[in-house]
Amino acid sequence: MAGLGDREFALGAYVATHDPIDGADAVVLGAASTAHPDPLVDARGDPDDLI
């Protein structure tokens, strides 16, 4: 009825029927954030390196 697929439904059922895992939210938030706002900062050189 909500237009969900099998995977989304299974995840929702799991979340609704299981207790939270201690520390899982910190791991997910840590993986989603980056140290730099630009994730490609290490892939690019400095223009001064060309001279």
C-alpha positions as a printed NumPy array, in Angstrom:
array([[  0.   ,   0.   ,   0.   ],
       [  2.888,   2.375,   0.675],
       [  4.729,   1.436,  -2.506],
       [  7.584,  -0.281,  -0.672],
       [  9.589,  -3.165,  -2.009],
       [ 10.398,  -6.364,  -0.149],
       [ 13.71 ,  -5.012,   1.182],
       [ 12.195,  -1.819,   2.574],
       [  9.351,  -3.757,   4.175],
       [ 11.758,  -6.239,   5.757],
       [ 13.932,  -3.437,   7.151],
       [ 10.896,  -1.663,   8.595],
       [  9.651,  -4.902,  10.172],
       [ 13.082,  -5.539,  11.699],
       [ 13.348,  -2.017,  13.122],
       [  9.836,  -2.207,  14.534],
       [ 10.359,  -5.587,  16.219],
       [ 13.941,  -5.411,  17.548],
       [ 15.657,  -3.374,  20.246],
       [ 18.183,  -0.739,  19.145],
       [ 21.83 ,  -1.798,  19.006],
       [ 23.975,   0.232,  21.412],
       [ 26.413,   2.446,  19.539],
       [ 24.986,   1.73 ,  16.084],
       [ 23.779,   5.291,  15.615],
       [ 27.286,   6.652,  16.288],
       [ 28.786,   4.284,  13.709],
       [ 26.259,   5.252,  11.05 ],
       [ 26.639,   8.968,  11.723],
       [ 30.432,   8.639,  11.72 ],
       [ 30.428,   6.832,   8.396],
       [ 28.095,   9.374,   6.837],
       [ 30.145,  12.39 ,   7.83 ],
       [ 33.457,  13.358,   6.3  ],
       [ 36.35 ,  15.249,   7.813],
       [ 36.271,  17.704,   4.916],
       [ 33.215,  19.176,   3.257],
       [ 34.853,  18.231,  -0.056],
       [ 35.381,  14.445,  -0.19 ],
       [ 37.827,  14.818,  -3.121],
       [ 40.181,  17.189,  -1.316],
       [ 42.926,  14.505,  -1.206],
       [ 42.54 ,  13.655,  -4.895],
       [ 43.352,  17.131,  -6.158],
       [ 46.673,  18.866,  -5.985],
       [ 47.386,  22.436,  -5.055],
       [ 47.799,  24.849,  -8.012],
       [ 51.138,  25.87 ,  -6.507],
       [ 52.397,  22.321,  -7.123],
       [ 52.378,  22.995, -10.874],
       [ 55.026,  25.692, -10.658]])
